[in-house]
Amino acid sequence: MDSNDSNWNIDSSWSLFLDRDGVINERLFGTYVLSKQDFIFKNGVLEISPELFSRFSHVFVMTNQQCIGKGMISSKTVDELHKWMVGEFRKHGANINKVYVAPELNDAASTRRKPNTSMGMEAKRHYPEIDFSKSIMVGDTDSDIEFGQRLGMKTVLVLSEEKCSSFPDIKVSSLEELNRVL
């Protein structure tokens, strides 16, 4: 971990927000995850998820998927991939409440793509009990960290090949490490 212990006093009233590519599954630099064959869970994620997720009242995935906007994959196919992903977590005893997707292009005038807060606000409408001050956003990019910060969440950067200039609350190498430090 890159900074002092989190000491956030997490209890079952907290919510966990996760980016997908680079946090849950291996991020494919220069291309996209377009099928189950492309979707490779990061080492240890499924195994640690029951313990990690059980600390939180809700677990959400917030993912920018411009491959939809580029016409490389349909929203329906991405939804099917996410249903499969959620099912894999369930097989390991871990629950994801909902997956939120921003399909727009990176250069589009999107209000949904992270770092914009629309997906977080939609989660709040679906789950009004969410308290962003008692939430953690875990991601591997500046837009993930900025998304969490804009909503008043604690932020965790998962270190990767991605060059980041943001200042998260903590930095970790994996969800396994996050589980150890919380």
C-alpha positions as CSV (number, residue, x, y, z in Angstrom):
1,M,0.0,0.0,0.0
2,D,1.3,3.4,-0.9
3,S,0.0,5.4,2.0
4,N,-1.1,5.1,5.6
5,D,-3.6,2.5,6.7
6,S,-7.0,3.4,5.5
7,N,-8.6,3.3,9.0
8,W,-11.9,4.1,7.4
9,N,-14.0,2.1,10.0
10,I,-15.8,0.2,7.3
11,D,-18.9,-1.6,8.4
12,S,-21.9,-3.2,6.6
13,S,-23.4,0.2,5.8
14,W,-20.6,0.9,3.3
15,S,-20.8,0.4,-0.5
16,L,-18.1,-0.8,-2.8
17,F,-17.8,0.5,-6.4
18,L,-15.5,-1.3,-8.8
19,D,-14.2,-0.5,-12.2
20,R,-14.2,-3.6,-14.4
21,D,-11.2,-3.8,-16.8
22,G,-8.0,-3.7,-14.8
23,V,-9.7,-4.3,-11.4
24,I,-11.9,-7.4,-11.9
25,N,-10.4,-8.7,-15.2
26,E,-7.2,-8.3,-17.0
27,R,-7.2,-5.1,-19.0
28,L,-6.4,-5.5,-22.7
29,F,-4.4,-2.5,-23.7
30,G,-5.1,-1.4,-27.3
31,T,-8.1,-3.6,-27.7
32,Y,-11.3,-4.6,-25.9
33,V,-12.9,-7.5,-24.1
34,L,-15.5,-8.6,-26.6
35,S,-16.3,-12.2,-25.4
36,K,-16.0,-14.5,-22.5
37,Q,-12.7,-15.8,-24.1
38,D,-11.3,-12.3,-23.8
39,F,-12.5,-11.9,-20.2
40,I,-9.7,-13.2,-17.9
41,F,-10.3,-12.7,-14.2
42,K,-7.4,-11.1,-12.5
43,N,-5.5,-13.5,-10.3
44,G,-7.2,-14.0,-6.9
45,V,-10.2,-11.8,-7.6
46,L,-12.8,-14.6,-7.5
47,E,-11.2,-16.2,-4.5
48,I,-11.0,-13.1,-2.4
49,S,-14.4,-11.6,-3.4
50,P,-16.5,-13.4,-0.8
51,E,-14.5,-12.0,2.1
52,L,-14.1,-8.6,0.5
53,F,-17.6,-8.1,-0.8
54,S,-19.2,-9.4,2.5
55,R,-17.9,-6.3,4.3
56,F,-20.2,-4.0,2.3
57,S,-24.0,-3.6,2.0
58,H,-23.7,-3.2,-1.8
59,V,-21.2,-3.9,-4.5
60,F,-21.4,-2.3,-7.9
61,V,-19.4,-2.4,-11.1
62,M,-19.1,1.0,-12.9
63,T,-17.6,0.5,-16.4
64,N,-16.9,2.6,-19.4
65,Q,-17.3,0.5,-22.5
66,Q,-16.8,2.6,-25.6
67,C,-16.5,-0.6,-27.7
68,I,-20.3,-0.4,-27.8
69,G,-20.2,3.2,-29.1
70,K,-17.6,2.1,-31.7
71,G,-20.0,-0.7,-32.9
72,M,-17.6,-3.5,-32.0
73,I,-20.1,-5.2,-29.7
74,S,-23.7,-4.7,-28.9
75,S,-25.2,-3.6,-25.6
76,K,-27.0,-6.9,-25.4
77,T,-23.7,-8.9,-25.8
78,V,-22.1,-6.7,-23.1
79,D,-25.1,-7.4,-20.8
80,E,-24.8,-11.1,-21.4
81,L,-21.1,-10.9,-20.6
82,H,-21.8,-9.1,-17.3
83,K,-24.5,-11.7,-16.4
84,W,-21.9,-14.4,-16.9
85,M,-19.4,-12.4,-14.8
86,V,-21.9,-11.8,-12.0
87,G,-22.7,-15.6,-12.1
88,E,-19.0,-16.5,-11.7
89,F,-18.8,-14.3,-8.6
90,R,-22.0,-16.0,-7.3
91,K,-20.4,-19.4,-7.8
92,H,-17.6,-18.2,-5.5
93,G,-20.1,-16.9,-2.9
94,A,-19.9,-13.2,-3.7
95,N,-22.7,-10.9,-4.8
96,I,-22.6,-7.9,-7.2
97,N,-25.8,-5.9,-6.8
98,K,-25.7,-4.2,-10.3
99,V,-23.4,-3.5,-13.2
100,Y,-23.6,0.0,-14.7
101,V,-22.3,0.6,-18.2
102,A,-21.4,3.8,-20.1
103,P,-21.5,2.8,-23.8
104,E,-20.5,6.2,-25.3
105,L,-17.3,7.1,-27.1
106,N,-14.5,8.6,-25.2
107,D,-14.6,11.8,-27.3
108,A,-18.4,12.0,-27.3
109,A,-20.2,14.7,-25.2
110,S,-21.1,11.9,-22.8
111,T,-22.5,12.7,-19.4
112,R,-22.5,9.0,-18.5
113,R,-18.8,8.0,-18.9
114,K,-16.6,8.3,-15.8
115,P,-15.3,10.7,-14.5
116,N,-18.9,12.1,-14.9
117,T,-21.1,11.0,-12.0
118,S,-24.2,9.8,-13.8
119,M,-23.7,6.1,-13.2
120,G,-23.1,6.8,-9.5
121,M,-26.2,8.9,-9.3
122,E,-28.2,6.2,-11.1
123,A,-27.0,3.7,-8.4
124,K,-28.2,6.1,-5.7
125,R,-31.6,6.3,-7.4
126,H,-31.8,2.5,-7.5
127,Y,-30.4,2.1,-3.9
128,P,-31.3,5.3,-2.0
129,E,-29.6,4.0,1.1
130,I,-26.2,4.5,-0.5
131,D,-24.1,7.1,1.4
132,F,-21.2,8.2,-0.9
133,S,-19.2,9.3,2.1
134,K,-19.3,5.7,3.2
135,S,-18.4,4.3,-0.2
136,I,-15.1,3.2,-1.9
137,M,-14.4,3.5,-5.6
138,V,-11.7,1.1,-6.8
139,G,-10.2,1.7,-10.3
140,D,-7.1,1.7,-12.3
141,T,-7.4,5.0,-14.2
142,D,-7.6,8.7,-13.4
143,S,-11.2,8.8,-14.6
144,D,-12.1,6.1,-12.0
145,I,-10.5,8.1,-9.2
146,E,-12.0,11.4,-10.3
147,F,-15.4,9.7,-10.5
148,G,-15.1,8.6,-6.8
149,Q,-13.8,11.9,-5.7
150,R,-16.5,13.9,-7.4
151,L,-19.1,11.8,-5.5
152,G,-17.2,12.2,-2.1
153,M,-16.1,8.6,-2.0
154,K,-12.9,7.1,-0.7
155,T,-10.7,6.1,-3.6
156,V,-8.4,3.2,-4.3
157,L,-6.1,3.0,-7.3
158,V,-5.1,-0.4,-8.5
159,L,-1.7,0.0,-10.0
160,S,-1.2,-1.1,-13.6
161,E,0.5,-0.1,-16.9
162,E,-1.9,2.8,-17.0
163,K,-0.1,6.1,-16.1
164,C,-2.1,8.0,-13.5
165,S,-1.7,11.5,-12.2
166,S,-4.6,11.5,-9.7
167,F,-4.2,11.3,-6.0
168,P,-6.3,8.4,-4.6
169,D,-6.6,7.8,-0.9
170,I,-4.6,4.6,-1.3
171,K,-2.9,2.6,-4.0
172,V,-2.8,-1.2,-4.1
173,S,-1.5,-3.8,-6.5
174,S,-4.8,-5.9,-6.4
175,L,-8.1,-6.5,-4.8
176,E,-6.3,-9.1,-2.6
177,E,-4.1,-6.3,-1.2
178,L,-7.1,-4.1,-0.7
179,N,-8.8,-6.8,1.3
180,R,-5.7,-7.1,3.5
181,V,-5.5,-3.3,4.3
182,L,-9.1,-2.6,4.9
